[in-house]
Amino acid sequence: MGKPALDLSKLTADEKLDPIDERWRRLSSDDLPLSSDSRAELDRRLDHLDLEGPSGVPWEDVRAEMTTGES
């Protein structure tokens, strides 16, 4: 007799995501090879972050613009 089917509709969102999270954490950099262009771009972005610090728009501003059209 085979393994019983799992009824995903009875699981919470966290329970559904747990197996994905577990597999993601087991990946190593060797499992996700980057092209030399991708590696160069990531290095460029990290260098920029080191020099300039984090930048961006606060979530509250983004949300206000999305919901009210204001910027």
C-alpha positions in Angstrom: 0.0 0.0 0.0 1.3 3.4 -0.9 1.8 6.5 1.2 -1.5 8.3 1.9 -2.1 11.6 0.0 -1.4 14.8 1.9 -4.4 17.1 2.0 -2.8 20.5 1.5 -6.1 22.3 2.0 -5.9 21.4 5.7 -2.4 22.9 6.3 -1.7 26.4 7.4 0.3 28.7 5.2 3.3 28.2 7.5 2.9 24.4 7.3 2.9 24.6 3.5 6.0 26.7 3.4 8.0 24.7 5.9 9.2 22.1 3.4 10.2 24.8 0.9 12.1 26.7 3.6 13.9 23.5 4.7 15.0 22.8 1.1 16.0 26.4 0.5 18.3 26.4 3.6 20.0 23.2 2.4 21.1 24.7 -0.8 24.7 25.8 -1.1 26.3 28.3 -3.4 27.4 25.3 -5.6 23.8 24.4 -6.1 23.1 27.9 -7.6 25.9 28.7 -10.0 26.1 32.2 -11.3 27.3 33.4 -14.7 30.4 35.6 -14.6 28.1 38.5 -15.7 25.7 37.9 -12.8 28.6 37.5 -10.3 30.1 40.8 -11.5 26.7 42.6 -11.2 26.2 41.3 -7.6 29.7 42.4 -6.7 29.1 45.8 -8.2 25.9 46.2 -6.2 27.5 45.0 -2.9 30.4 47.5 -3.5 27.8 50.3 -4.0 26.0 49.2 -0.8 29.3 49.2 1.1 30.1 52.8 -0.1 26.6 54.4 0.0 24.7 52.4 2.6 21.2 51.2 2.1 18.9 53.3 0.0 15.3 53.1 -1.0 11.8 54.3 -0.3 10.1 53.5 3.0 7.3 51.0 2.8 4.8 53.5 4.2 5.6 55.9 1.3 5.2 53.1 -1.3 2.0 51.9 0.2 0.5 55.5 0.4 1.4 56.0 -3.3 -0.2 52.7 -4.3 -3.4 53.2 -2.3 -3.9 57.0 -2.8 -1.8 57.8 -5.8 0.1 60.3 -3.8 3.9 60.5 -3.8 
